[in-house]
Amino acid sequence: MSERYFVTGALGCIGAWIVRTLVQRGDTPIVFDMGSDRSRLEAILTADAIAAVDFVEGDITDGAAVHRALATSGARRVIHLAGVQVPTCRANPVLGAMVNVVGTLHLFEAARTAGVERVAYASSAAVIGESDDGEGPVSEEGGGEPTTHYGWFKRTNEGNARVYYLDHGLSSAGLRPLAVYGVGRDTGVTSDPTEAIRHAVLGRPFRIRFSGDTDFVYVRDAAEAFVACADRAPEGAHVFNMHGETAPVARFVQLVEETLPKARGLIDVEGAPIPIPPRLDDSALRRAVSGVPSTSLQDGIAETIERFMELKRRGWWAGETAASSDASPRRPDGAFGERALP
């Protein structure tokens, strides 16, 4: 039997892939987002598939709007992704807190009053700072303190989710991805590896602004993990690390060049490593929730190149110059056909 899912922030990268996952298995996503740009959805779904989605325009900082939308959605499961990234939180911490913390409280309050079964929400590996624990995988309890407003906001959400379970019995699962990559990943510092692939497909140079090892998670895997947690995470308030494949950024570039030979020499890497432990232990997630996929870095890069190549063939970036390159995969009118990418 099909289910209805209330998904906030679904016009973003991971959100778009969650919508894709739900639609492909016959479920109905109710998308709550303040934006109207559906380009990330259009990059990975057919027009017919998008027509199966219910869209509700609203602001996560408007508690009344969140309550109304969720109460009338008929959804028993919620996936909460609405938020702003590290650069916005750094530039405007008050706005960051309003969206990332107060907005999340609005969502949990609405879920509580609507009798929702479970909430899966986006935390982040940014809650984990560097530490002297060695180079082994870091568990949910390991690592140092966050080093950004964004990281502290996400940690606050984890604590509030726990209180909602203790006080009201509302179960939840927070997921902590690090460097998510794949079509649609175009915001935040860790979007650089994906942008490097896109630029290479277009034959343009690109500089990745961080180096060193990091934990790369393919966006399709991230989306399926969120859906799996919304479906069957155990009762309680849980927080789970996400792990894909840990590798140096230079290795990521090497795999791009091996898969797409014309990329050789186009991608440069500079800057310090991301101040987050690069090896996350996801054994707790895999014990608690079955069926979470794990795509190799090589395969994830190859699929991303294939998708970007298909978008290029369809004229997705027609008229875009290197100087005016827009990170968002915006679609020129009529340039994208009706068939979804494989």
Beta strands, then each sheet from edge to edge (+ up, - down):
strand 1: 4-8
strand 2: 28-33
strand 3: 54-57
strand 4: 77-80
strand 5: 118-122
strand 6: 171-176
strand 7: 179-181
strand 8: 206-208
strand 9: 213-218
strand 10: 237-241
strand 11: 245-248
strand 12: 267-269
sheet 1: 3+ 2+ 1+ 4+ 5+ 6+ 10+
sheet 2: 7+ 9+ 11-
sheet 3: 8+ 12+
end
